[in-house]
Amino acid sequence: MEFKKGDIYGTHRVIKPKGVLPQPADVVDNNMEIYDNEVLIDVHTLNIDSASFTEIEKRAGGDTAEIEKIILNIVETTGKHKNPWTGSGGMLIGKVAQVGPNYEGDLKKGDKIATLVSLSLTPLRIDEIIEIRPDIDQVDIKGQAILFQSGIYAKLPKDIPQTLALSVLDVAGAPAQTAKICKPGDTVVVLGGGGKSGILCCWQAKKQVGVNGTVICVDGFKKSINRAMSVGVADEYSVVNATDAMAMYEEIYDLTDGNMADVVINVVNIPNTEMASIMAAKDNGLVYFFSMATSFTKAALGAEGVGKDVQMLIGNGYTKGHANVALQILREDERIRNLFAQMYA
């Protein structure tokens, strides 16, 4: 069988506009005949990122049939699952069906993997949607996807159920980056701290800051805060709407005796939370935007507008070893593993 030669980054799949990489592309080729350096995956589950699923659900009026229609339409028109409103995707789990002869890596037919590159750049074909689970942003499908040579992945661990592993691998970049940016003695505020990535970030931050540091878990919903409290991931817990910048400022001012936070981590899945994050940080503090609903313009101009000298970091979903960091939290903390098992497994 003759295989066409593929580019390492998958640019050979870009239909329009020409000259861009697959992620910013509007349309990619989702023909499932592989190139010489690609991997074909039989897809089992899509884990749509939280900001994306929240937006789709809102536009569908919460109706499952409408959610299905929107998802199918996105894939049919773009060849991938790139949310047209948030620009984000998610990731998937599946089984390797075929490996191109010139693919360099340790994947072989039959391996169960989670892709750690976004669905917003992954050629995808959906033959059938089997089940939609809106409460956990997961969609079971029959279909196939392509992994490029540059695409990162994790082989699914044998000691953790598939859907549980998928739920944490989807946000693995957040706790791994948290480990990099939090130092002993820091005061860390996590916005969206009661959600999946928020709980992982709080746990990791607590580990990094040690006994002399403080982790403040903030969420807009009491139910989410109760969830975080049940696994004891922070020192302080607070219910504040992250779109209300002044309410956030006042709350963090009170909790820190006016010192504010050394590090603010934003994992909220709705827009307009940039200013609350910036206002919670001290001068020369660090604000880490992991949320896919973040607007660079609002963050940059907003910080300038209130005269805040803060360093801002855009969440990169990939940092070396991030999959292991996230899975290790489940192995080390039985409370979080049990909570996530109830929610996702």
C-alpha positions in Angstrom: 0.0 0.0 0.0 1.3 3.4 -1.0 1.2 6.1 1.7 1.2 9.8 1.0 4.0 11.8 2.8 2.7 13.8 5.8 4.2 16.9 7.5 5.1 16.5 11.2 2.6 19.2 12.3 -0.2 18.0 10.1 -0.3 21.0 7.7 -1.0 18.6 4.9 -4.5 18.3 6.3 -5.3 22.0 6.2 -7.9 22.8 3.6 -8.4 26.5 4.4 -6.9 29.0 4.9 -3.7 27.7 3.3 -0.4 28.4 5.1 -1.7 27.9 8.7 -1.3 25.1 11.2 -4.2 22.8 11.9 -5.4 24.5 15.1 -6.1 28.0 13.7 -7.3 26.4 10.4 -11.1 26.8 9.6 -11.3 23.5 7.9 -9.2 20.4 7.9 -9.3 17.2 5.9 -11.0 14.5 8.0 -10.6 11.7 5.4 -9.5 8.8 7.6 -7.0 7.3 5.0 -3.7 7.9 6.9 -0.5 9.6 5.6 2.8 7.8 6.2 3.5 9.4 9.6 0.0 9.5 11.1 -1.8 7.3 13.6 -5.5 6.3 13.1 -7.6 6.1 16.2 -10.9 4.4 16.8 -12.5 6.9 19.1 -14.5 5.9 22.2 -15.1 9.2 24.1 -14.7 12.9 23.5 -14.0 15.0 26.5 -15.1 18.5 25.4 -13.3 21.2 27.3 -15.4 22.9 29.9 -15.6 26.4 28.4 -16.6 24.9 25.0 -19.3 22.5 26.5 -20.7 25.2 28.6 -21.1 27.5 25.6 -22.7 24.7 23.4 -25.1 23.8 26.2 -26.1 27.4 26.6 -26.8 27.7 22.9 -28.7 24.4 22.9 -30.9 25.6 25.7 -29.8 22.6 27.7 -31.5 20.3 25.2 -29.5 17.1 24.6 -30.8 16.6 21.0 -29.7 20.2 20.2 -26.3 19.6 21.8 -25.9 16.6 19.5 -26.9 18.6 16.5 -24.4 21.4 17.3 -21.5 18.9 17.8 -22.2 17.1 14.6 -22.5 20.3 12.7 -19.1 21.6 14.0 -17.4 18.4 12.9 -19.2 18.2 9.5 -18.3 21.8 8.6 -14.7 22.0 10.0 -13.4 18.4 9.9 -12.6 18.7 13.7 -14.2 19.7 16.9 -13.3 23.4 17.2 -15.9 25.3 19.0 -16.7 28.4 16.8 -17.5 30.6 19.8 -14.7 29.7 22.2 -12.1 28.4 19.6 -11.3 25.5 22.0 -11.7 21.7 21.7 -11.0 19.1 24.3 -9.4 15.7 23.9 -10.3 12.0 23.3 -9.7 8.5 24.3 -9.7 5.6 21.9 -7.8 2.6 20.5 -5.0 2.7 17.9 -6.3 1.2 14.7 -3.4 1.8 12.3 0.1 3.3 12.5 1.8 4.8 9.5 5.1 3.2 8.4 7.1 6.3 8.9 5.5 7.3 12.3 8.2 7.7 14.9 7.0 6.6 18.4 6.1 3.7 20.5 2.4 3.3 19.5 1.1 0.1 18.1 -2.2 -1.2 17.0 -4.5 -2.0 19.9 -2.9 0.5 22.3 -5.5 2.4 24.4 -4.6 6.1 24.5 -5.8 9.6 25.4 -4.7 12.3 23.0 -3.2 15.3 24.8 -3.6 17.6 21.9 -6.7 19.6 21.4 -9.7 18.4 19.4 -9.6 21.9 17.8 -6.7 20.6 15.6 -7.5 16.9 15.4 -9.1 15.5 12.2 -12.2 13.8 13.4 -15.1 11.9 11.9 -18.2 11.1 13.9 -20.3 8.2 12.6 -22.7 8.1 15.5 -23.1 9.8 18.9 -24.0 7.1 21.4 -24.3 9.1 24.6 -23.9 12.7 25.8 -23.1 13.3 29.5 -23.6 17.1 30.0 -22.8 17.0 33.7 -19.2 15.8 32.9 -18.7 17.3 29.4 -18.2 13.8 27.8 -19.6 12.4 24.6 -19.4 8.7 23.7 -19.2 8.2 19.9 -18.4 5.8 17.1 -15.9 7.5 14.9 -12.2 7.9 14.1 -9.5 10.5 14.5 -6.0 11.3 13.3 -2.9 11.9 15.5 -0.1 13.7 13.8 3.6 12.9 14.3 3.9 16.0 16.6 0.8 15.0 18.6 1.3 14.1 22.3 -0.7 11.4 24.0 -0.7 9.2 27.1 -1.2 5.5 27.2 -4.1 4.9 29.5 -3.0 3.6 32.9 -4.2 0.2 34.0 -4.8 1.2 37.6 -7.3 4.0 36.8 -10.7 3.6 35.0 -10.7 5.1 31.5 -13.3 7.9 31.9 -11.7 8.9 35.2 -8.3 9.1 33.6 -9.8 11.0 30.7 -11.4 13.6 33.0 -8.0 14.5 34.6 -5.8 14.2 31.5 -8.1 16.8 29.8 -6.9 19.4 32.3 -3.4 18.0 33.1 -1.6 21.1 32.0 -3.2 23.1 34.9 -1.8 21.3 38.0 1.5 20.7 36.2 1.9 24.4 35.6 0.7 25.1 39.1 3.6 23.0 40.4 6.0 25.3 38.4 4.7 28.7 39.5 3.9 28.3 43.2 6.7 28.6 45.7 7.0 27.8 49.4 5.3 30.5 51.5 3.1 31.9 48.6 -0.5 33.0 49.0 -2.3 31.4 46.1 -5.9 32.1 45.0 -7.6 29.6 42.6 -10.7 31.0 40.8 -13.1 28.2 39.8 -11.4 26.2 42.6 -14.4 23.9 43.1 -14.3 22.5 39.6 -12.3 19.6 38.3 -9.2 21.5 37.3 -9.6 23.8 40.2 -9.5 21.0 42.8 -6.4 19.6 41.1 -4.7 23.1 41.1 -5.6 23.7 44.8 -4.2 20.3 45.8 -1.0 20.9 43.8 -0.6 24.5 45.1 -1.0 23.3 48.7 1.8 20.8 48.1 4.1 23.6 46.7 3.4 26.4 49.2 3.9 24.2 52.3 3.0 25.0 55.9 3.9 28.7 55.6 1.8 29.3 52.5 -1.9 29.7 52.0 -4.3 28.4 49.4 -7.6 30.2 48.9 -10.2 28.3 46.9 -12.8 30.6 45.3 -15.9 29.5 43.4 -19.1 31.1 42.3 -21.2 28.2 43.6 -21.7 27.0 47.2 -22.1 23.4 45.9 -18.7 23.5 44.2 -17.1 25.0 47.3 -18.6 22.2 49.4 -17.1 19.7 47.0 -13.6 21.2 47.4 -14.1 21.4 51.2 -15.0 17.7 51.2 -11.5 16.8 50.0 -9.7 19.5 52.0 -7.6 21.0 49.2 -7.3 24.6 50.6 -6.8 26.7 53.7 -9.7 29.1 53.0 -12.9 28.7 50.9 -15.0 31.5 49.6 -18.1 31.9 47.4 -17.6 34.9 45.0 -18.8 35.5 41.5 -15.6 35.8 39.4 -17.3 38.2 37.0 -17.5 40.7 39.9 -14.0 42.2 40.1 -14.6 44.5 43.1 -16.4 41.8 45.2 -13.3 39.6 44.5 -10.9 42.3 45.4 -12.7 43.0 48.7 -12.9 39.3 49.6 -9.2 38.6 48.9 -8.2 41.9 50.7 -10.0 40.7 53.8 -8.7 37.1 53.7 -5.1 38.3 53.2 -5.1 41.4 55.5 -4.6 43.6 52.5 -1.6 41.7 51.1 -3.4 40.1 48.2 -2.1 37.0 46.3 1.3 36.1 45.1 -0.3 33.8 42.5 -3.8 33.8 41.0 -4.9 30.8 39.0 -8.0 31.2 36.8 -9.7 28.0 35.7 -13.2 29.5 35.4 -15.2 28.3 32.4 -17.2 31.5 31.6 -16.1 34.8 30.1 -15.4 38.2 31.8 -13.3 36.9 34.8 -10.1 38.6 33.8 -10.4 41.6 36.0 -11.3 39.6 39.2 -8.1 37.6 38.6 -6.0 40.7 38.2 -7.6 42.6 41.2 -6.9 39.6 43.5 -3.1 39.7 42.8 -0.6 41.9 44.5 1.7 44.2 42.6 4.4 42.1 40.9 2.2 39.0 41.5 1.5 36.4 38.8 -1.8 35.7 37.2 -2.1 32.4 35.4 -5.1 32.2 33.0 -5.8 28.5 32.3 -9.4 29.2 31.4 -10.2 28.9 27.7 -12.8 31.7 28.1 -9.9 34.2 28.7 -9.7 37.3 26.5 -6.1 38.5 26.0 -7.4 42.0 25.2 -9.5 42.3 28.3 -6.7 41.0 30.5 -4.0 43.3 29.0 -6.0 46.5 28.8 -7.8 45.8 32.0 -4.5 45.5 34.0 -3.3 48.7 32.4 -6.5 50.4 33.2 -6.3 49.8 36.9 -2.5 50.4 37.1 -1.7 46.8 38.1 1.9 45.7 37.5 1.3 41.9 37.3 2.9 39.2 35.3 0.3 37.3 33.2 0.8 33.8 32.0 -1.5 32.1 29.4 -2.2 28.5 30.2 -0.4 26.1 27.9 -2.2 22.8 28.0 1.1 21.1 27.7 4.1 21.1 30.0 6.6 18.2 30.2 5.3 15.3 32.3 1.9 16.9 32.8 0.0 13.6 32.3 1.9 12.0 35.1 1.4 14.9 37.5 -2.4 14.8 37.1 -2.6 11.0 37.4 -0.3 11.0 40.4 -2.7 13.2 42.3 -5.4 10.5 41.9 -2.9 7.9 43.2 -1.7 10.0 46.1 -5.0 11.3 47.4 -7.8 8.8 47.9 -10.3 11.5 48.7 -9.9 13.2 45.3 -9.8 9.9 43.5 -13.1 8.8 45.2 -14.7 12.2 44.5 -13.7 12.1 40.8 -14.7 8.4 40.5 -18.3 9.4 41.7 -18.4 12.2 39.2 -16.7 10.8 36.2 -16.0 7.1 36.2 
